[in-house]
Amino acid sequence: MRRSGIMDDTRPIWIRDPLAILADGAERGIVVTDGRIVELVPAGGTPATADVAVFDAAEHVVLPGLINTHHHFYQTLTRALPAAMDRELFPWLQALYPVWAKLTPDALELGVTVAMSELLLSGCTTTTDHHYVFPAGLEGAVDIEVGVAKRLGVRVLLTRGSMNLSQRDGGLPPDSVVQDEDTILADSARVVAKHHQRGPDAMVQIALAPCSPFSVTTSLMRATADLAGKLDVRLHTHLAETEDENKFCEQMYGSRPLDYLEQCGWLSARTWLAHGIFFNADEIKRLGKARTTISHCACSNQLLASGCCPVCEMEEAGVGIGLGVDGSASNDGSNLMQEVRAAFLLQRARYGVTKVSHKDALRWATKGSAACIGRPELGEIAVGKAADLALFKLDELRFSGHGDPLAALVLCGAHRADRVMVAGRWVVTDGAIPGLDVADLIRRHSSAARAMQLG
């Protein structure tokens, strides 16, 4: 066996003797080869796999790679925007849409790079994105996102979002950022055909994602569900985020949001929903029966004072729960490890110490999130699963004096991974993304943000 820090050869890697690991029967670590976990090494054991390279993980807590189930990458360009501060969801959107209407391809690429980099550095190995703003000239938004994901080496499920109900139609977005139904459906089919990969090794997948019931027509909601079924891809949208949304749906469609969703052919295992705060008990049971899942966005919900997702009732009803950082204009960050802590604290405050533990929050961000996006091969350290891993050190002041290493990640507020592996390849080493000039990225990204905000 040869020691290697970077693992630049093609031999199996033994991630050996971790300080702690979120897996049973892997006290001496795991063996990774060809992008998959092939062996768990128990206490007192050594690998059965021959000729392994060794990565000494004695200083690392090893987690399955975290999975982000809801985001809006472009919003890194409008963090802490004064015009949108201290507003609830609808007026917040109305303040931001005119700024987002100035989004350009170059600005989007920078915004996406910042968001994906921030996620990777927080231990996130798979991320979704919900891009629904398409001003003139930005028709290739999803293509831009795919390019950035491939450069950084992150696994993605990118959604082709949409809006076709503008202010003149009684919706919230300005006319300049919406598209017509035919354009949306044609491009949805295009990006799926061009980019969607299938199977357990897929690095890029596509889903279809009308923004919300108050920004698209019923016709588009139904047509998108039909297209997703034909193309066999997943569906995503915002739902039941605020009471205002409930009132809007009742006034516009004569039904509550979940009833409307079902009428449009969306209530199924193909669908995962962002937020899911204002469902009643009967609706939660229906979600569980349909195997529709929920992305819990704790930071965004707190910042916008939207409410709190009832995760315990949902899980008791069989509803899968994942975590999402949501957009960086309603979270102002893209750090999934911090989202784990936020979700833990928010739900602990709601349910008490006996119903929510740090392991629940970690489960939501891993196995739960994997279920949200239909990727059972992700989110777990087990033989046959993808070699997507997040390794954290506990050498900062915030961790000094800790007892349980896994608990310390959540309770003491871990926020930066030391190493991240995606599909068996290190994409973060020593707390940095190899080859990424962060200072230059900040300079260019900040300049693009100023141009949008002031232009």
N, C-alpha and C positions, 0 to 999 in steps of 0.2 A: 504493500500500500504506500502511495506517495501522497504527502501533504500538498495541498494546493489552495491558495487563497481565492483565486478568481475562477478556478475550474475551467481552464481553457482547452482541455482535451475532451475526447468524446466518450471516456469511460464512465461507468456508473458512479454516482456521487453518494457517499455516505455522509449525511449530515449528522455528525456524531455527538453524543452526550450533551444534548441541550440542557440548559438551565431548567427549562420547563417546556412542555409541548402539549398542545390541545388535542390529544389523542390517547386512547387507552392502548397499553401494550407496546409503546414505542419509547420507553424510558431511555434507551441507548440510541434513539434517533430513527432515521428513515433512510432508505436507499432509493435514489431517483435515477431513472435512465429513460432515454427516448421520450422525454416530456411527461412521464408518468411516475407515480409512486409504485415501486415494485416490491418493497419489503418494509415491514415494521420490525425494528430490532428491539427485543424486550430486555428488561433488566438482566444483566449478567451475560447477555448474548453478544454475538458478533454476526456480521452479515453472512448469509449463505451465498450471496452473489459474489462471484470471483472478481479479482482485479479492480477493486474500487479505489477511486480517489477520495480523499478525506477532507471534509470541511469541519473544523473544530468549532462546535456550537456551544461550548461550555459557558459563554457569556450571553447567550441568546435565548429568548423566549420565542418558541416557534408556533405560529398560527397558520391555519389555512389562509390563503390569500383572501383579503376582504373583498366584498362584492357590492358595488354601489348601484342601486336599482332606480335612482331618479336624479336627474341633473339637467341643467341648461348651461352648457359650456360657455356660450357667448356672454353670459352674464358676468363673467369675471371682469368685463370691461365697464361695469356699472356698479361697483361695490360702494357701499356707504354714500350713495348719491343723495345730496341734501334734499332735492325735490321729492324724493320718494320716502324719506325717513318719517317715522312716526305715523304711518298710514296703514290702514287695513287693506286686505287683498285688492278689492276693486279699485279704490283710488290709487293704490300703489301701482297697479298695472297702468292706469291712465297716465300717471306721471312718467312711467318708463317707456311706454310704447313709442313716443316721438323720438326718443334717443336711440332705441333699438332700430328704428326705421333708417338710421344712418349707417347701419352695419355694412361693411365692405368685405370682399373676399380676404384681403390682407389682414384686416382687423379680426375677422373670424378665425383665421389660422392662428393668430397670436393668442386669442382668447382660449381656443381649444388647447393649444400647447401648454398654456399656464394651468388650465384646469386639469388636464391629464397628468402633467408633471406633479402638481400638488397632490393629486390622488395617489399616484405611484409612491411618492415619498411618505405617504401616510400608511402604506401597507396595502393599498388597493391594487388588486391584480386584474379585476374585471370591472368594467364600468359601462353603464348605459348612458345615453344622452337623449334628451327630448328637444329636438330643434324644430321650431314651428314658425320662425320669423323669416320670411322670404321677400325682402325688398328687391326691386329690380337690380339685376346684376349678381344676385346671390343664389341663382338657381342650382349651382353645384355645391351647395353647403355640405351635403352628406359626403360627397366625394372628397372635399377638403378634410373633413373629420377622419375619413378612412386613411388618408395619407399621413396625417399626424400620428394616428394610432400605430401604423406600421413602423414609422420612424422610431417611436418610443418603445415599442414592444409590448404594449398593454393589450389585453384581450377586451373586445368591445361588443356590445349590442347597441347599435345606433338606431334611433327611430327616425323615420321620415315623418315629421310632424306636419301639421297643416292648420290653417285658419281660412275660412271663406265667408265668415259672418262679421262684417266690419261695422263701423259706427253708423253708416247710412242704412244698415239693415237692422239696427237695434243692438249690435254687439259692442264690445269694448275696443278692439284694435282699430287703428286708422286704416283707411283704404290702401295705403302704400305698402303694407306688410302682408296683405292677404292675397290669395290666388283663387282662381275659379276651380270648380270641382274637376273638370276634365284634365286641366293641367296637373292638379294634385295627384289624381289617380294614375295618369300616364307616367309621371316621374316616380311615383311609388313603385310601380312595376319595373321601371328602369333600374332603380337603385338595388332592388332585390335581385334582379337578373345579373347585375354587374358585380355586386359585392357579397351577397349572402352565401356563407359557407355552411355546410351541414356536417353533422357528425360530432363526436366527442372532442375532436382536436381543433374544432373551428376557432379561429382567432377573430374573425369579423362576421357578425350577424346583423341582420336588419329586421326591425319591426315597424309597424304602421301605427301612427299616433296622432289623431286629431287632438288639438290642444285641450279642449274642454267643451262641455255641452253649451256654454254660452259664447263660443267663438266659432262654431261650425254648424252647418245646417243638418237637419235630420237626414236629408238625402245623402250627404257626405258620410255621416256616421254609418248608415246602413251599407253604402257602397264600399266603404273601407273594410267593414267586417266581412263582406262578401269576398273582397279581393284577398284579404288575409287568409280566408279559408281556402281559396283557390290556389294561392301561392304557398300555403302552409307556413306562415310566419305568425309571430305573436302580435298582440294588440295592447296598446297602452294609452292611458289618458289620465287627466286629473279628475277626481270625483269626490264629492262630499267633503270639500276642504273647509267651507264656511257655511254658516246659516244663510248668508246672502245668496250663495249658489242654490241652496234648496228653494229659496223664495223665487229666484229667477226661473228655475225649471218649472215650478208650479204655475207661475204666471205665463211663461212662454209655451210650455208643453202640456200643462194640466196634470203633471205628475211629479213625484219626487225623483231625484237623480237616478237612483238604482232602478226604479220602474222604467224610466226613460231608457236607461242603458239596455235593459232586457228587451224592450220594444224594438231596439235597434239591432238586436242580434249579438250583443256583446257579453252577455252573462255566461261565461264559459271558462274552462281551464286554459284557454288560449290567452286570457286577459289578465294583466296585472295593473293595479290602480294606484295612483299617487295620492297619499294622505288618508282618505277614508276615516274622517273624524266624526262626521254627523250621520252615522247609520243607526237606526233603531234596532231593537233586539231581533225582530223578525227579519230585517234586512241582513243582519249578521249571519243568521242561520241560512238564509238563501245564498249568501256568498260562499259559505262553507260547503253547502250542497253542490254548488256549481264549480267548486275548486278554483274560484277566482282569488287571486292573492293581492296583498296590500304592501306598498312601500311606505314605511313610516319615516317621516322627515321631521325629527324632533326639533332641530335648531330652527328651521324655517317656521314651523308651527308656533314656536315661542316668540320669534322675532316679530311675526305678523299678528301675534295674539289670536291665532286661528282656533286654538283648542288643542285637545290631546287625543290621539288615536287610542281607542279602547282595546289594546293589544291582548289582554288576558281573556276578555270575553270572546274576542275573535279566535284566538288559538283554541279555546275550549269548544268553539263551534267548528273547528277544522279549517279555519282560514290561515293560510301561510303568511308569515310576516317577514319582510326583509327591511333593510335600512337604505335610505337615500339621503345624500347631503342636500339635495335640491339645488336650485340655482344660487350662484354667488352674489345675487342681488337680494336674496331673502335669507341667506345664511351668512353671506360675506366671506365664506371660506369654502374650500373643497377638500376638507380633511376628514376622511372617513373614520379614522381612529378616534378623533374628537367627537364625531357623531355617535359612536358607540357609547361613549361616556355620557353624552347628552341624553340619549335614549334611555340609558340605565337610570340616570337621575330623575328624569321626567316621569318615567313609569314607576320607579320606586316611590316617588312622592304621591303618585295616584293610588298605588295598590298596597304599599307597605313592604316591610322587610321580608316577610315570609313568602311573598308571591313572585318577587322579581329579584334575580341575582345577577352578578356580573357575567356569569356564564350564559344567562338568557340573552343578554345584550350581545355577547360575542356570537352566540348561535344565530341571532337575527341577521348579523352582518356577514355570516358565512353560509351555513346550510340553509337558513331561511331565505336569504337573498338568492341563492342558487335555485331554489324552488320557484321564486318569483319569475325568474327569467328562463325557466325550463332547461336548466343545465345541471342535471343530477351528478355529473362527473366532477363538478366544482364544489368548493365550499367545505371540504372535509379531508382530513388526513387519514387515508385508508388505502389499502392495496387496490390498484386499478384506477384510482382517482388521478386527476391532472396534477402535475407537479407545479402548482401555483401556491407559493408560500410567502409569508411575511415574517421576518426575523427582527425582533426588537431587543436592544440592550437596555439594561436598567442601571446605567452608570451616570445618570444625571442627578442633580440635587433633589428633584421632585420624587425620586425613588428611594432616597437614602433612608434606611431603617425599615424597609419593606419586609413583610413576611412571605405571604403567598405570591409568587412571581406573576401568575396569570391574573390574579385579582389586582395586583399592583398596576398592570397595564391600564385597567379601567379606572380603578379608584384614584390612582395618583396622576392620571391624565397623560398617558403616552400620546405623542403626536407625530413622531418621526421614526420610521423604520430604519434600521441599520442596513438591512439587505432585503431585497425583494426578488423572488424568482417567479417567472411566468413561463409555463410550458417547459420547465427544466432549464431555463436560461436566466442567468442573473441580469436583471435590468436596473437594479439599484445596488450599488456597492459602497460601503463606508458612508452611508447616508447621502449619497449623491447619485445622479443619473449620469453615467459615463457619456462624455461628449457634449453634454448640455451646458452652454454658457449662460448661467442663471442671471448674471448681472446684465448681460446684453439683452436677454429675454425681457427682463423687468423694464429696461430702458425703452425698448421698442413697444412693448405692451402698454406701458404707461402713456407713451406718446399717442398711441392709437386711441386709448380711452379718453384722453383730453380732447382729441380732435372730434370724437363723437359727442362728448358732453358739452363742448363749447361751440361746435360747428353749426 
